[in-house]
Amino acid sequence: MTPITDFRGSRVIHSAQLVDGDGTTTPNAWVRFEDGIIAARGTGSDWTDADDVVDAAAVAGSDALLTPGFIDIHGHGGAGVAYDDGVEAIRTGRGMHRSHGTTRAVISLVTATLDELAEQVSVIADLVESDPDVLGSHLEGPFLEPSKHGAHEPSLLRHPQPADVARLLEAGRGTVRQVTLAPELPGGLDAVRQIVASGAAAAVGHTGADAAAARAAFEAGASILTHAFNAMNGIHHRAPGPVLIAAADHRVVLEGIADNIHLDPHIIKLLFDAAPGRVALITDAMAAAGSADGHYDLGAVKVTVKDGIARADDTGSIAGSTLTQDIALRRAVEAGVELVDAVRALTATPASAIGYGSSLGLLQAGFVADAVLLDADLTVRGVWAGAAPSR
């Protein structure tokens, strides 16, 4: 595979089918990067020379595909380490995911004490300044419904109090990008409004919300459904639950874990059919992603991974995934999702969901020069990361 590079100077990648985050495709395309920003694109051989020239067909075959860099807005670790464990763990996990096409990521944190979470989001805020592939933090907890705790430690869950929410947001110094909460909890809707007012996305997840409670949350400003179908009420013909309410609301992005474990392939396809252009393919990856089966920690929860499936030791609940986004792309396409739709779900849709839609997710002039080269089997053959993105 072509090495991952952060490159300054000029680069041209040519002779690929460009599959962009807006759902368009361009055969025999070229893209020109200048100092980490996309400067131009075109077709055929009318590109001019550059400091670095990449013949996509020579690297990835005659059916080479070039897409924007993948963006994961929900992942907890990889390469044997959990993001809760600090800067070097985050860099190690990010390095592995980056080799699989994820050029930018939000660092997700599982439920912990308020003191621990405040410290963790502060560390990530510092990392945003030094490591531009880190987009910020995602607090998945502690404001979750205990009956839907999944792999979160139930004793650490709490109702959202304004002071607690404010403390965590302030610790992030403007870098908390997403907060998952159960809106039916006392103070839940006020917390949604507080989170949105801070500039972060409020996400509905780990929730017992019925259709009415989910609708109220989206009306209050929640704009993401955390790992749709998982840790929430499913679809019943007399009780549609949060998934159908989110799918019917064009303001809401639905996260999906396309690993054929969290979601059956038929459900992956259903998600895309129900919410076209509004699915974000996430990994929800824990430490075992890109690593071996065995025993791991997910926050305060002990996890065993067997045959690539992570489960909490005490409850048997699925405990995150061992997924990478290139595999999510392949699983979605295998499920019957059109390639352009699956690429959008890895690029433009997650970028927009967390406020980066003007700089990430498209291979168009003025956007950050993040790109992934794939062969006909959707195997990653090259990854490039450009300048620091802006919101």
LOTORVO-684995 format. One record per atom (N, C-alpha, C): residue in one letter; x, y, z. Coordinates in steps of 0.1 Angstrom, whole numbers, padded with zeros to 4 digits, always signed. Each point is the difference from the previous one (the first is absolute). Example, Ala and Ser with C-alpha at 12.3 -4.5 7.8 and 13.67 -1.06 7.14 Angstrom:
2
a+0132-0057+0078 a-0009+0012+0000 a+0009+0012+0000 s-0004+0011-0007 s+0009+0011+0000 s-0008+0011+0008 
END
This chain:
391
m+0008-0012+0000 m-0008+0012+0000 m+0009+0012+0000 t-0005+0011-0007 t+0008+0012+0000 t+0000+0006+0014 p+0012+0005+0004 p+0000+0005+0014 p-0009+0012+0002 i-0005+0001+0013 i-0008+0011+0004 i+0009+0012+0000 t-0004+0012-0006 t+0008+0011+0000 t-0008+0013+0003 d+0007+0009+0008 d-0005+0013+0002 d+0010+0008-0008 f-0004+0006-0012 f+0009+0005-0010 f-0002+0015-0002 r+0011+0007+0000 r-0001+0014-0004 r+0007+0001-0013 g-0004+0009-0009 g+0004+0001-0014 g-0011-0004-0009 s+0002-0004-0012 s-0010-0004-0009 s-0001-0015-0003 r-0011-0005-0002 r-0002-0014-0003 r-0012-0001-0010 v+0002-0009-0009 v-0011-0004-0009 v-0002-0015+0001 i-0013-0004+0002 i-0004-0014-0001 i-0009-0001-0013 h+0004-0009-0009 h-0007-0001-0013 h-0004-0014-0003 s-0009-0001-0010 s-0004-0013-0006 s-0008-0009+0010 a-0009+0007+0007 a-0009-0007+0009 a-0014+0004-0002 q-0009-0009+0003 q-0014+0004+0001 q-0003+0007+0013 l-0003+0013-0001 l-0002+0008+0012 l-0015-0003+0005 v-0001-0004+0013 v-0013-0002+0006 v-0001+0010+0011 d-0007+0010-0002 d+0000+0011+0010 d-0011-0001+0011 g+0002+0008+0010 g-0010+0000+0011 g-0013+0005-0002 d-0002+0007-0012 d-0013+0005-0003 d-0008-0009-0009 g+0005-0013-0002 g-0008-0010-0008 g+0003+0000-0014 t+0010+0008-0005 t+0004+0000-0014 t+0012-0009-0003 t+0001-0004-0012 t+0012-0008-0004 t+0006+0007-0013 t+0013-0001-0001 t+0006+0006-0012 t+0011-0010-0005 p-0002-0006-0012 p+0010-0009-0005 p+0013+0007-0004 n+0011-0008+0000 n+0013+0005-0005 n+0003+0014+0005 a-0001+0001+0013 a+0001+0013+0006 a+0014+0003+0006 w+0003+0012+0002 w+0012+0004+0007 w-0003+0011+0010 v+0007+0001+0011 v-0001+0010+0010 v+0013+0006+0004 r+0001+0013+0001 r+0013+0006+0003 r-0001+0006+0014 f+0010-0003+0008 f+0001+0006+0014 f+0011+0010+0000 e-0002+0011+0007 e+0011+0010+0003 e+0000+0003+0015 d+0011-0003+0006 d+0002+0002+0014 d-0012-0004+0009 g-0004-0012-0003 g-0010-0007+0008 g-0014+0004-0003 i-0003+0008-0010 i-0013+0004-0004 i-0002-0004-0015 i-0013-0004-0003 i-0003-0003-0014 i+0000+0012-0008 a+0008+0001-0011 a+0001+0011-0008 a-0008-0001-0013 a-0001-0012-0006 a-0008-0002-0012 a-0002-0014-0002 r-0009-0003-0010 r-0003-0014-0004 r-0005+0000-0014 g+0002-0011-0007 g-0004-0001-0014 g+0000-0014-0005 t-0001-0002-0013 t+0000-0013-0005 t+0011-0001-0011 g+0003-0013-0003 g+0010-0002-0011 g+0014+0003+0004 s+0008+0006-0009 s+0014+0002+0002 s+0004+0015+0000 d-0010+0009+0002 d+0003+0014+0000 d+0005+0006+0013 w+0005-0009+0008 w+0006+0005+0013 w+0015+0004-0003 t+0005+0009+0008 t+0013+0005-0001 t+0009-0007+0011 d+0013+0000-0003 d+0009-0007+0009 d+0000+0006+0014 a+0004-0009+0009 a+0000+0004+0015 a+0012-0006+0006 d+0002+0004+0013 d+0012-0005+0008 d-0002-0015+0001 d-0012-0005+0002 d-0002-0014+0001 d-0012-0004-0009 v+0002-0010-0008 v-0011-0005-0009 v-0003-0014+0002 v-0012-0003+0003 v-0005-0014+0003 v-0008-0005-0011 d+0004-0011-0007 d-0008-0006-0010 d-0009-0011+0007 a-0013+0004+0002 a-0009-0009+0008 a-0001-0014-0007 a+0000+0000-0013 a-0002-0013-0007 a+0012-0009+0003 a+0012+0006+0000 a+0012-0008+0003 a+0001-0005+0014 v-0006+0008+0009 v+0000-0004+0015 v-0011-0010+0003 a-0012+0003-0005 a-0012-0008+0004 a-0007-0007-0011 g+0005+0000-0012 g-0006-0007-0011 g-0009+0009-0009 s-0004-0005-0011 s-0007+0008-0010 s-0014+0004+0005 d-0005-0006+0011 d-0013+0004+0005 d+0002+0007+0013 a+0011+0008+0002 a+0003+0007+0012 a-0011+0010+0003 l-0003+0002+0013 l-0010+0009+0005 l+0007+0010+0009 l-0003+0013-0001 l+0005+0010+0009 l-0012+0006+0007 t+0000+0000+0013 t-0010+0006+0008 t+0005+0011+0010 p-0008+0008+0005 p+0005+0008+0011 p+0004-0008+0012 g+0008+0005+0009 g+0004-0007+0012 g-0012-0003+0009 f+0000-0012+0006 f-0011-0004+0008 f+0001+0007+0014 i-0012+0002+0006 i-0002+0008+0012 i-0008-0009+0010 d+0006-0003+0011 d-0007-0008+0010 d-0004+0009+0012 i-0013+0002+0002 i-0004+0009+0010 i-0003-0008+0013 h+0002-0013+0000 h-0003-0008+0012 h+0009-0013+0000 g+0011+0001+0008 g+0009-0011+0002 g+0008+0002+0013 h+0003-0012+0006 h+0006+0000+0014 h+0014-0005+0001 g+0006-0005-0011 g+0013-0005+0001 g+0004-0009-0012 g+0011-0006+0001 g+0005-0009-0010 g+0015-0004+0002 a+0005-0009-0007 a+0014-0004+0001 a+0004-0004+0014 g-0010-0006+0008 g+0003-0005+0013 g-0002+0011+0011 v-0003+0012-0003 v-0001+0011+0010 v-0014+0007+0000 a-0004+0005+0011 a-0012+0008+0002 a+0003+0014+0000 y-0009+0008-0006 y+0003+0015+0000 y-0001+0006+0013 d-0007-0006+0010 d-0001+0005+0013 d+0014+0001+0007 d+0010-0007-0006 d+0013-0002+0007 d+0010+0011-0003 g-0004+0011-0007 g+0008+0011-0002 g+0006+0002-0014 v+0009+0010-0001 v+0005+0005-0013 v+0007-0011-0008 e+0009-0008+0006 e+0007-0009-0008 e-0009-0012-0005 a-0010-0003+0009 a-0010-0010-0004 a-0008+0005-0012 i-0004+0012+0001 i-0008+0006-0011 i+0008+0000-0013 r+0013+0004+0001 r+0008+0000-0012 r+0003-0014-0006 t+0001-0009+0009 t+0002-0014-0005 t-0012-0005-0007 g-0012+0001+0006 g-0012-0004-0006 g-0003+0007-0013 r+0002+0013+0000 r-0002+0008-0012 r+0009-0005-0011 g+0012-0003+0003 g+0009-0004-0010 g-0005-0013-0008 m-0005-0009+0008 m-0006-0012-0006 m-0012+0003-0008 h-0009+0008+0005 h-0013+0003-0008 h+0004+0009-0012 r+0010+0008+0001 r+0004+0008-0011 r+0004-0008-0012 s+0007-0011+0003 s+0005-0009-0010 s-0011-0007-0007 h-0012+0000+0006 h-0012-0006-0006 h-0009+0011-0007 g+0005+0012-0001 g-0007+0011-0008 g-0006+0011+0009 t+0000-0002+0013 t-0006+0010+0009 t+0010+0011+0002 t-0001+0011-0008 t+0009+0011+0001 t-0003+0009+0012 r-0012+0001+0004 r-0004+0009+0011 r-0010-0008+0009 a+0000+0003+0013 a-0008-0007+0009 a-0004+0008+0013 v-0011-0002+0005 v-0004+0005+0013 v+0003-0011+0010 i+0006+0004+0011 i+0004-0010+0011 i-0012-0002+0009 s-0005-0012+0000 s-0012-0003+0009 s+0005-0005+0013 l-0007+0004+0011 l+0003-0003+0014 l-0012-0008+0006 v+0003-0011+0006 v-0011-0007+0007 v-0003+0006+0014 t-0011-0004+0006 t-0003+0005+0013 t+0011-0002+0010 a+0002+0011+0008 a+0010+0000+0011 a-0005+0010+0010 t+0008+0003+0010 t-0004+0010+0010 t+0001+0014-0007 l-0007+0010+0005 l+0001+0013-0005 l+0014+0005+0000 d+0007-0002+0011 d+0014+0004+0001 d+0008-0006-0012 e-0001-0013-0002 e+0007-0007-0010 e-0003+0006-0014 l-0013+0001-0003 l-0005+0005-0013 l+0005+0014-0002 a+0000+0009+0010 a+0004+0013-0002 a+0015+0001-0004 e+0008-0009+0007 e+0014-0001-0003 e+0002-0005-0014 q-0007-0010-0004 q+0002-0006-0013 q-0004+0010-0011 v-0011+0007+0001 v-0003+0009-0011 v+0010+0012+0000 s+0005+0004+0011 s+0011+0010+0000 s+0012-0005-0007 v+0004-0012+0002 v+0012-0006-0007 v-0003+0000-0015 i-0012-0004-0004 i-0003+0000-0014 i-0001+0014-0006 a-0004+0010+0008 a+0000+0014-0005 a+0014+0004-0003 d+0010-0004+0008 d+0014+0003-0003 d+0004-0007-0013 l-0004-0013-0001 l+0004-0008-0012 l-0005+0006-0013 v-0012+0006+0000 v-0005+0006-0012 v+0009+0011-0005 e+0007+0007+0009 e+0010+0010-0004 e+0012-0006-0006 s+0004-0011+0004 s+0013-0006-0005 s-0001-0011-0010 d-0012-0006-0001 d-0002-0012-0009 d-0013+0003-0008 p+0002+0006-0012 p-0012+0004-0007 p-0009-0011-0005 d+0004-0013+0001 d-0009-0011-0004 d-0010-0002+0011 v+0002+0005+0012 v-0010-0001+0011 v-0009+0012+0000 l-0013-0002-0002 l-0009+0010-0002 l-0007+0005+0013 g+0002-0007+0011 g-0006+0003+0013 g-0005-0012+0007 s-0009+0002+0009 s-0004-0011+0009 s-0015-0003-0002 h-0004-0012+0004 h-0014-0004+0000 h-0002-0007+0014 l-0009+0006+0008 l-0004-0006+0013 l-0011-0009-0002 e+0003-0013+0000 e-0011-0010+0000 e-0003-0004+0014 g-0008+0008+0007 g-0002-0001+0014 g+0006+0012+0007 p-0003+0002+0013 p-0007-0010+0009 p-0015+0001+0001 f-0006+0008-0009 f-0015+0003+0001 f-0008-0009-0008 l+0001-0013+0004 l-0007-0011-0008 l-0010-0007+0009 e-0010-0006-0007 e-0010-0008+0007 e+0006-0013+0005 p-0001-0002+0013 p+0006-0013+0006 p-0004-0013-0006 s-0013-0001-0004 s-0004-0012-0006 s+0005-0002-0014 k+0006+0010-0006 k+0006-0001-0013 k+0015+0003+0000 h+0007-0004+0011 h+0014+0004+0003 h+0009-0007-0009 g-0003-0012-0006 g+0009-0007-0009 g+0013-0003+0008 a+0011+0005-0006 a+0013-0003+0006 a+0005+0012+0009 h-0009+0009+0004 h+0003+0011+0010 h-0002-0005+0014 e+0008+0004+0009 e-0001-0004+0014 e-0013+0007+0006 p-0010-0008+0004 p-0013+0006+0005 p+0002+0009+0012 s+0009-0004+0009 s+0002+0008+0012 s+0005+0014-0002 l+0005+0003-0012 l+0005+0013-0003 l-0009+0009-0008 l-0012-0006-0004 l-0010+0008-0007 l-0007+0010+0009 r-0004+0011-0006 r-0006+0011+0008 r-0010+0008-0009 h-0009+0007+0007 h-0009+0009-0008 h+0008+0013-0003 p-0003+0006-0011 p+0007+0012-0004 p-0004+0012+0007 q+0009+0005+0009 q-0002+0012+0007 q+0007+0012-0008 p-0006+0011+0000 p+0006+0011-0008 p+0015+0003+0004 a+0003-0001+0012 a+0014+0003+0005 a+0009-0011-0005 d-0004-0012+0000 d+0008-0011-0004 d+0003+0000-0015 v-0011+0003-0008 v+0001+0001-0014 v+0010+0012-0004 a-0002+0011+0007 a+0009+0012-0002 a+0014-0003+0003 r+0003-0008+0011 r+0013-0003+0004 r+0007-0008-0011 l-0006-0009-0006 l+0006-0008-0010 l+0002+0007-0013 l-0010+0009-0004 l+0002+0008-0012 l+0011+0010+0002 e+0001+0006+0011 e+0010+0010+0003 e+0014-0006+0000 a+0001-0012+0005 a+0013-0007+0000 a+0005-0003-0014 g-0009-0001-0009 g+0004-0003-0014 g+0004+0013-0007 r-0003+0011+0005 r+0004+0013-0006 r-0004+0001-0014 g-0013-0003-0003 g-0005+0001-0014 g+0003-0012-0009 t+0006-0011+0006 t+0004-0011-0009 t-0009-0012+0002 v-0010+0000+0009 v-0009-0010+0002 v-0010+0000-0013 r+0001-0010-0008 r-0008+0000-0012 r-0014-0006+0001 q-0001-0010+0009 q-0012-0007+0001 q-0002-0005+0014 v-0012+0000+0005 v-0004-0006+0013 v-0012-0009-0002 t+0002-0013+0003 t-0011-0009+0000 t-0007+0000+0013 l-0013+0000+0000 l-0008+0000+0012 l-0014-0006-0002 a-0006-0004+0011 a-0014-0005-0001 a-0009+0012+0003 p-0007+0005-0009 p-0008+0012+0002 p-0012-0001+0009 e-0004-0013+0003 e-0012-0002+0009 e+0004+0002+0014 l+0013+0000+0003 l+0004+0002+0014 l-0004+0013+0006 p-0002+0002+0013 p-0003+0013+0005 p+0011+0010-0004 g-0004+0011-0006 g+0010+0010-0004 g+0005-0003-0014 g-0004-0010-0007 g+0005-0004-0012 g-0002+0010-0011 l-0012+0005-0002 l-0002+0010-0011 l+0007+0013+0003 d+0001+0004+0012 d+0008+0012+0003 d+0015-0002-0003 a+0005-0013+0003 a+0013-0003-0004 a+0003+0001-0015 v-0010-0005-0008 v+0001+0001-0014 v+0002+0014-0004 r-0008+0009+0005 r+0000+0014-0004 r+0014+0006+0005 q+0005-0004+0011 q+0012+0005+0005 q+0012-0004-0008 i+0000-0013-0004 i+0010-0005-0009 i+0001+0007-0013 v-0012+0001-0006 v-0001+0006-0014 v+0004+0015+0001 a-0003+0007+0011 a+0003+0014+0001 a+0016+0001+0001 s+0007-0010+0005 s+0014+0001+0001 s+0007-0002-0013 g-0007-0004-0010 g+0006-0003-0013 g+0003-0015-0003 a-0004-0008+0010 a+0002-0015-0002 a-0013-0006-0005 a+0001-0012-0006 a-0012-0007-0004 a-0005-0009+0012 a-0013+0001+0002 a-0007-0009+0010 a-0005-0012-0007 a+0003-0012+0005 a-0003-0012-0006 a-0009-0008+0009 v-0010-0006-0006 v-0009-0009+0008 v+0005-0014+0000 g+0003-0006+0011 g+0005-0014+0000 g+0000-0006+0014 h+0002-0013+0001 h-0001-0007+0013 h-0012+0005+0007 t-0012-0002-0007 t-0012+0007+0004 t-0012-0010+0000 g-0009+0003+0009 g-0013-0007+0000 g-0011+0008-0006 a+0004+0011-0007 a-0010+0009-0006 a-0010-0007-0009 d-0012+0004+0001 d-0010-0004-0010 d-0001+0010-0011 a-0009-0001-0009 a+0000+0009-0011 a-0002+0014+0004 a-0009+0002+0010 a-0003+0014+0004 a+0012+0006+0006 a+0008-0007+0009 a+0012+0005+0006 a+0011+0003-0010 a+0001-0009-0010 a+0010+0002-0010 a-0003+0013-0008 r-0013+0001-0004 r-0004+0012-0007 r+0003+0013+0008 a-0003+0000+0013 a+0002+0011+0008 a+0015+0004+0000 a+0009-0010+0001 a+0014+0002+0000 a+0005+0007-0013 f-0006-0005-0011 f+0004+0006-0013 f-0005+0014-0002 e-0012+0002+0005 e-0005+0014+0000 e+0008+0009+0009 a+0006-0005+0011 a+0008+0008+0009 a+0014+0002-0006 g+0003-0007-0011 g+0013+0003-0007 g+0009-0012-0002 a-0003-0011+0006 a+0008-0012-0002 a+0001-0003-0015 s+0012-0004-0005 s+0001-0001-0015 s+0007-0013-0004 i+0003-0009+0010 i+0007-0013-0003 i-0008-0011+0008 l-0001-0011-0007 l-0005-0012+0007 l+0012-0010+0002 t+0004-0002+0012 t+0013-0008+0003 t-0003-0015-0003 h+0009-0005-0008 h-0001-0015-0005 h-0014-0005+0000 a-0007+0005-0011 a-0014-0004-0002 a-0003-0014+0002 f-0011-0003+0007 f-0005-0013+0004 f+0007-0006+0012 n+0012+0004+0003 n+0007-0006+0011 n-0002+0008+0013 a-0003-0006+0011 a-0002+0006+0013 a-0012+0010-0001 m-0010-0004-0006 m-0013+0008-0001 m-0011-0009-0004 n-0012+0005+0001 n-0012-0008-0004 n+0000-0002-0015 g-0003-0012-0004 g-0001-0003-0014 g-0013+0005-0007 i-0002-0004-0012 i-0012+0004-0007 i-0011-0011+0002 h-0011+0005+0005 h-0012-0008+0002 h-0011+0006-0008 h-0010-0007-0005 h-0010+0006-0009 h-0010+0009+0008 r+0000-0002+0013 r-0008+0010+0008 r+0009+0009+0009 a+0013-0002-0001 a+0009+0008+0008 a+0013+0002-0008 p+0000+0010-0009 p+0011+0002-0009 p+0013+0003+0006 g+0001+0006+0012 g+0012+0002+0007 g+0009+0011-0007 p+0012+0002+0005 p+0008+0011-0005 p+0005-0001-0014 v+0002-0013-0005 v+0006-0001-0013 v-0008+0006-0011 l-0013-0004+0000 l-0009+0006-0011 l-0002+0014+0002 i-0001+0005+0012 i-0001+0015+0002 i+0012+0007-0006 a+0012-0005+0003 a+0012+0006-0005 a+0000-0001-0015 a-0003-0011-0006 a+0000-0002-0014 a-0010+0010-0007 a-0010+0003+0006 a-0010+0009-0006 a+0003+0015+0002 d+0010+0003+0008 d+0004+0014+0003 d+0013+0003-0008 h-0002+0009-0010 h+0012+0003-0009 h+0011+0008+0007 r-0002+0003+0012 r+0011+0007+0008 r+0009-0010+0007 v-0003-0012-0001 v+0007-0010+0009 v+0008-0010-0008 v+0013-0002+0004 v+0009-0010-0005 v-0001-0012+0008 l-0001-0012-0006 l+0000-0012+0007 l+0013-0008-0001 e+0006-0002+0011 e+0013-0008+0000 e-0004-0015-0002 g+0009-0007-0007 g-0002-0014-0002 g+0013-0007+0001 i+0000-0012+0006 i+0012-0008+0002 i-0001-0012-0010 a+0006+0001-0012 a-0002-0010-0010 a+0011-0011+0001 d-0002-0008+0010 d+0010-0011+0002 d-0007-0014-0001 n-0013+0000-0003 n-0008-0012-0001 n-0002-0007+0013 i+0004+0007+0011 i-0002-0005+0014 i-0010+0009+0007 h+0003+0013+0001 h-0009+0010+0005 h-0013+0001-0008 l+0002-0001-0013 l-0011+0001-0009 l+0001-0011-0011 d-0012-0007-0002 d-0001-0010-0011 d+0002+0007-0013 p+0005-0006-0010 p+0001+0007-0013 p-0013+0006-0005 h-0011-0007+0002 h-0013+0005-0004 h-0003+0013+0007 i+0004+0001+0012 i-0003+0012+0008 i+0010+0012-0004 i+0012-0004-0004 i+0009+0010-0006 i-0006+0007-0012 k-0006-0009-0009 k-0006+0005-0012 k-0013+0008+0003 l-0007-0004+0010 l-0012+0007+0004 l+0003+0014+0005 l+0011+0001+0008 l+0004+0013+0005 l+0002+0010-0011 f+0008-0004-0010 f+0002+0008-0011 f-0012+0004-0008 d-0009-0010-0002 d-0012+0002-0007 d-0010+0010+0007 a+0000-0001+0014 a-0009+0008+0008 a+0005+0014+0002 a+0013+0002-0001 a+0006+0014+0003 a+0011+0003-0011 p-0004+0001-0012 p+0010+0002-0011 p+0008+0013+0003 g+0013-0001-0001 g+0009+0011+0002 g+0002+0004+0014 r-0006-0007+0009 r+0001+0003+0014 r+0005-0011+0009 v+0008-0009-0005 v+0006-0011+0007 v+0015+0003+0002 a+0005-0001+0012 a+0014+0001+0003 a+0005-0013+0004 l+0009-0007-0008 l+0006-0012+0004 l+0011+0002+0010 i-0002-0005+0012 i+0010+0001+0011 i+0006-0013+0002 t+0011+0000+0008 t+0005-0013+0005 t-0005-0004+0013 d-0001+0009+0010 d-0002-0003+0014 d+0011-0009+0004 a+0011+0001-0006 a+0011-0010+0003 a+0006+0002+0014 m+0003-0012+0006 m+0007+0000+0013 m+0014-0005-0003 a+0007-0002+0011 a+0015-0002-0001 a+0003-0012-0009 a-0008-0010-0001 a+0004-0012-0008 a-0001+0002-0015 a-0005+0012-0005 a+0000+0002-0014 a+0014+0000-0005 g+0002-0007-0011 g+0014-0001-0005 g+0009-0009+0009 s-0005-0007+0009 s+0008-0008+0009 s-0006-0014+0002 a+0005-0007+0009 a-0004-0014+0002 a-0012-0002+0009 d-0006-0011+0000 d-0010-0004+0010 d+0007+0000+0013 g-0008+0001+0011 g+0006+0000+0013 g-0008+0008+0010 h+0006+0004+0011 h-0007+0008+0011 h+0005+0014-0001 y-0010+0009+0001 y+0002+0015-0001 y-0008+0007+0010 d+0003+0013+0002 d-0008+0009+0009 d-0007+0010-0010 l-0013+0002+0003 l-0007+0011-0006 l-0005+0009+0011 g+0008+0010+0003 g-0003+0008+0012 g+0001-0009+0012 a-0011+0000+0008 a+0000-0008+0012 a-0005-0014-0002 v-0003-0004-0012 v-0006-0013-0004 v+0011-0009-0005 k+0000-0012+0005 k+0009-0011-0006 k-0007-0006-0012 v+0008-0002-0010 v-0005-0005-0013 v+0008-0012-0005 t-0007-0009-0006 t+0007-0011-0006 t-0004+0000-0015 v+0011-0001-0009 v-0002+0000-0014 v+0002-0015-0005 k-0010-0005-0006 k+0002-0014-0006 k-0006+0000-0014 d+0008-0005-0010 d-0004+0000-0014 d-0003+0014-0005 g+0007+0010+0006 g-0002+0014-0004 g-0012+0007+0006 i-0007-0007+0009 i-0012+0006+0006 i+0003+0003+0014 a-0003+0013+0004 a+0004+0004+0014 a-0013+0000+0008 r+0001-0006+0012 r-0011-0001+0009 r+0004+0003+0014 a-0008+0007+0008 a+0003+0003+0014 a+0000-0013+0008 d+0010-0002+0009 d+0001-0012+0007 d-0012-0002+0010 d-0005+0011+0005 d-0011-0002+0011 d-0014-0002-0006 t-0003+0006-0011 t-0013+0000-0006 t-0001-0007-0013 g+0011-0002-0007 g-0001-0006-0014 g-0004+0010-0010 s-0003+0012+0003 s-0003+0010-0010 s+0011+0003-0010 i-0004+0003-0012 i+0010+0004-0010 i+0007+0012+0006 a+0013+0000-0001 a+0008+0011+0006 a+0009+0007-0010 g-0007+0008-0008 g+0008+0006-0011 g+0003-0010-0011 s+0008+0004-0010 s+0003-0009-0011 s+0015-0001-0002 t+0004-0009-0009 t+0014-0001-0005 t+0001+0005-0014 l-0009+0009-0004 l-0002+0004-0014 l+0010+0011-0004 t+0004+0001-0012 t+0006+0011-0006 t-0009+0005-0012 q+0002+0013-0004 q-0009+0005-0009 q+0001-0005-0014 d+0011-0005-0004 d+0001-0007-0013 d-0009-0013+0000 i+0000-0007+0011 i-0008-0012+0001 i-0015+0005+0000 a-0003+0010+0007 a-0014+0005+0000 a-0005+0004-0014 l+0009+0005-0009 l-0003+0003-0013 l-0003-0013-0008 r+0008-0010+0002 r-0002-0012-0007 r-0013-0007+0004 r-0003+0000+0013 r-0012-0006+0006 r-0012+0007-0005 a+0000+0013-0001 a-0011+0008-0005 a-0003-0004-0015 v+0010+0000-0008 v-0001-0003-0014 v-0005-0015-0002 e+0005-0009+0008 e-0005-0014+0000 e-0014-0001+0003 a-0005+0009+0009 a-0014+0000+0004 a-0009+0006-0010 g+0005+0005-0011 g-0008+0006-0011 g+0000+0015+0000 v+0007+0006+0008 v+0001+0015+0000 v+0009+0004-0012 e-0005+0010-0008 e+0008+0005-0011 e+0013+0006+0005 l+0011-0002-0008 l+0013+0004+0004 l+0000+0015+0004 v-0006+0008-0009 v+0000+0015+0003 v-0007+0003+0013 d-0010-0007+0004 d-0007+0003+0012 d+0008-0005+0012 a+0007-0011-0001 a+0009-0005+0011 a+0011+0010+0002 v+0006+0005-0011 v+0011+0010+0001 v-0005+0013+0006 r-0011+0004-0003 r-0006+0012+0006 r-0001-0002+0015 a-0004-0012+0004 a-0002-0003+0014 a+0013+0000+0008 l+0011-0001-0007 l+0013+0000+0007 l+0007+0014-0001 t-0006+0009-0008 t+0007+0012-0003 t-0008+0013+0003 a-0008+0004-0010 a-0007+0013+0001 a-0011+0000+0011 t-0007-0011+0002 t-0010-0001+0010 t+0005+0002+0015 p+0010-0009+0003 p+0006+0003+0014 p+0007+0013+0002 a+0006+0005-0011 a+0006+0014+0001 a-0010+0010+0003 s-0011+0000-0007 s-0011+0010+0003 s-0006-0002+0013 a-0001-0013+0005 a-0007-0002+0013 a+0007+0006+0011 i+0013+0003-0001 i+0007+0006+0012 i+0006+0014-0004 g-0005+0006-0011 g+0003+0013-0003 g+0012+0003-0009 y+0005-0011-0007 y+0011+0001-0008 y-0003-0001-0015 g-0013+0003-0004 g-0004-0002-0013 g+0006+0009-0010 s+0006+0011+0004 s+0006+0010-0009 s+0015-0003-0003 s+0006-0010+0007 s+0014-0002-0002 s+0004-0015-0002 l-0009-0009+0004 l+0003-0014-0001 l-0012-0007-0008 g+0004-0012-0006 g-0011-0009-0005 g-0002+0001-0015 l+0007+0009-0007 l-0001+0002-0014 l+0014+0001-0007 l+0001-0005-0012 l+0012+0003-0008 l-0002+0011-0009 q-0002+0012+0005 q-0003+0012-0008 q+0009+0011+0004 a+0002+0009-0009 a+0009+0012+0003 a-0003+0007+0013 g+0010+0002+0008 g-0002+0007+0012 g-0001-0009+0012 f-0003-0013-0002 f-0001-0009+0011 f+0014-0006+0004 v+0000-0005+0012 v+0013-0006+0004 v+0003-0012-0008 a+0013-0002-0003 a+0004-0010-0009 a+0002-0014+0007 d-0011-0005+0004 d-0001-0014+0006 d-0005-0009-0011 a+0007-0011-0002 a-0005-0009-0011 a+0004-0014+0003 v-0008-0009-0005 v+0002-0015+0001 v+0000-0006-0013 l+0010-0008-0004 l+0000-0007-0012 l-0003-0015+0003 l-0010-0005-0008 l-0004-0014+0002 l+0000-0007-0013 d+0002-0013+0001 d+0000-0009-0012 d-0014-0004-0003 a-0002-0009-0010 a-0013-0004-0003 a-0007-0008+0010 d+0008-0006+0009 d-0006-0008+0012 d-0002+0009+0012 l+0002+0013-0002 l-0002+0009+0011 l+0010-0002+0012 t+0012-0004-0004 t+0011-0001+0009 t+0008+0013-0001 v+0004+0006+0011 v+0007+0012+0001 v+0014-0002-0006 r+0004+0009-0010 r+0013-0001-0006 r+0008+0013+0002 g-0007+0010+0005 g+0008+0013+0003 g-0009+0009+0009 v+0006+0007+0009 v-0007+0010+0008 v+0009+0012+0001 w-0007+0012-0002 w+0007+0013+0001 w-0008+0009+0009 a+0007+0007+0008 a-0007+0010+0009 a+0006+0014-0003 g-0009+0010+0000 g+0004+0013-0003 g+0001+0009+0012 a-0003+0013-0002 a+0001+0010+0010 a-0010-0001+0011 a+0002+0007+0010 a-0010+0000+0011 a-0013+0005-0004 p-0011-0006+0003 p-0014+0004-0005 p-0005+0011+0009 s-0010+0007-0005 s-0007+0011+0008 s-0014-0003+0000 r-0007+0006+0010 r-0015-0002+0001 r-0006+0013-0005 
END
